[in-house]
Amino acid sequence: MNRENKGLWLVLLGAIAFSLGGLFVKLIPWIPISTNAGRCIFSSLMIFLYIRISGHHIVINKTVILGAIFVAAMLVCYVASMKMTSAASAIVLEYTAPVFIILFEAILFRKRPTKLDLIVCAVVFCGIVLVVSGGSQNRTFAGDMIALLSGVFYALTIMLNDFEKGDSLSSVLFGHMLTVLIGIPFIMKETDFSAHTLLLVAALGIFQAGAGYTLLTVGLKHCDALSGSLVASIEPVLNPILVALFYGEYVSYKAIIGAVIVIGTICLYNIIRMKKETRN
């Protein structure tokens, strides 16, 4: 197996691991902040182990700490939205992060959006309206808004290395550790510590967050960005499918159409943007 194919397989495995998040979060009977802290106990260890093995130097400065807050907020919003709305709505609305990147780049770095950027924003907004207005099972408006907020923080997390003195891996580690510190008091108030629940929490942290992040990070180093991003896009598709199959949560046709619009537009946008970068 050549380097490119190996990288794509690692990205695929990472995306599959990430897609388990919706199902595991639904099955764990804890409140969102406890669920998130529980999984981050294990994911923090996994990420720290990867940092040690890869030889990456941990950085501590104001930018990294700010990034850690973004990461922690993203993690909390992701789990809360999975608990409060349908898995399809939660993952699709988080997947709007590229639109917020366009907005933040315009505000923070004075990068003028292109005509393509504006078209993508408009089309994705229409998709969001369909997702939010669709009468999906287990869906709440508050949950949808928290999912959209997770997209905001996800965008800021993706941009961590763009900030001066930023180090995304250090911010990701500290962000996971921060959610543990915040959530421990809430974990102590939980009443269900059965082997089944603890196993789900451990699996969520080890496989979905820890292994998923590590596999994607390593895989993307061994394949081109376009191929990797397309393979990784299986996550927002597989996530709600797994929830529907094993949890019995289904979404309306309107929400499905909105999801296709959002995911399809983002994928097409990535393809066009990366092809332009290749030509340049």
Secondary structure, 3 states (H helix, E strand, C coil): CCHHHHHHHHHHHHHHHHHCHHHHHHHCCCCHHHHHHHHHHHHHHHHHHHHHHHCCCCCCCHHHHHHHHHHHHHHHHHHHHHHHCCHHHHHHHHCCHHHHHHHHHHHHCCCCCCHHHHHHHHHHHHHHHHHHHCCCCCCCHHHHHHHHHHHHHHHHHHCHHHCCCCCHHHHHHHHHHHHHHHHHHHHCCCCCCCHHHHHHHHHHHHHHHHHHHHHHHHHHHCCCHHHHHHHHCHHHHHHHHHHHHHHCCCCCHHHHHHHHHHHHHHHHHHHHHHHHHHHC
